Amino acid sequence: MSSKIRVVVVDDSALVRSLLAEIINRQRDMECIGTANDPLVAREMIRELNPDVITLDVEMPRMDGIDFLGRLMRLRPMPVVMISTLTERGAEVTMKALELGAVDFVAKPRVGLANGLNELATQIVDKIRVAAVAQVRRAAPRDVTSSPSPGGSAPAAPATTLLGRLSTEKLICIGASTGGTEAIREVLVQMPADSPAIVITQHMPPGFTTSFAARLNGLCQITVKEAVNGERILPGHAYIAPGGTQFHLARSGANYVAVVDDGAPVNRHKPSVEVLFKSAAAVVGRNAFGIMLTGMGNDGAAAMREMKDAGSYNYVQDEASCIVFGMPREAIAHGAADEVLPLNQIAPALIARLRGATERLHHRI
């Protein structure tokens, strides 16, 4: 039995199929066992070859990649890495693919394809490796364009007063990577309109966080937007680190302020959870709540422990509900977790704690 990760490449471009197959076959731990130029051919190939992972182009003839992905995840759930074009439409469609169950995506360049894909080779094979061990679930049919819904078993929080006058002091910090876009959605849609401010780092390249924020803003009771350098962090708002930048917090008098800059990658990531969480430990201290969601690697784990040491209360997603239990496992190993919970219980637990803090008139629990 081969221990290699067996990959099928689905793309309507012969050049892309050839390049991806070559990149995959250069790796000792994986092999491209087939390529398909459209989803109908891919369907038969998947049935015959039973690959471990497929890479899937977003836009293809005969059947759109998103339509194919939706059917695949309902009927035969398996790890999928989307190959997306770095355009506004490509970003929107990629968000839809992640919502349908794709594990991750790679943004392919619009020009200089051969050189561009080879430069992305490390990212492509890393994401295939992560996908091969990801927990993939059967997609449940739901209308994500409808009114706010958590998409999980926990009910959405009612839009009632949560913190009142305490809300400007408290701040919620969320970190996530692989599988995080849907995990973040599930947390945010449960937060009431007067939630404390929320700051978020999700590992994502430039050009995709705009669509991610816009999608969440249409689903949530709070306002969701990309963070802008120098803006005041306000209650009832969630701020997402723009892809390809570093995002951290500063203080201006009594206010929290967003700092978005072109800092160096940290733990190979830009944006990095470590950067955001470290600033929360220094700037927010005991008024912070940390949340570590699904993701590969250890980004943010050490800084989450710094948050805890500074007085924050931290929630970590449990293994059973994670797509990839890397970052949460590391946070737990660092002693950073106050509670380890299934994804759909994190927001209700946080809301209950915040309401308790209000009733106790500023006393820390």
WOQUIRA-V506344 format. One line per field, one symbol per residue. ss: DSSP state (~ for helix, > for strand, _ for the rest). A space follows every 50 residues. Layout:
ss=???
This chain:
ss=____>>>>>>___~~~~~~~~~~~~____>>>>>>>__~~~~~~~~~~~_ __>>>>>_______~~~~~~~~~~~___>>>>>>>__~~~~~~~~~~~~~ ___>>>>>____~~~~~~~_~~~~~~~~~~~~~_________________ _____________~~~____>>>>>>___~~~~~~~~~________>>>> >>______~~~~~~~~~_____>>>>_____>____>>>>_____>>>>> >>__>>>>>>>____>__>___~~~~~~~~~~~_~~~>>>>>__>_____ ~~~~~~~~~___>>>>>_~~~___>_~~~~~~~_____>>>_~~~~~~~~ ~~~~~~~~~______
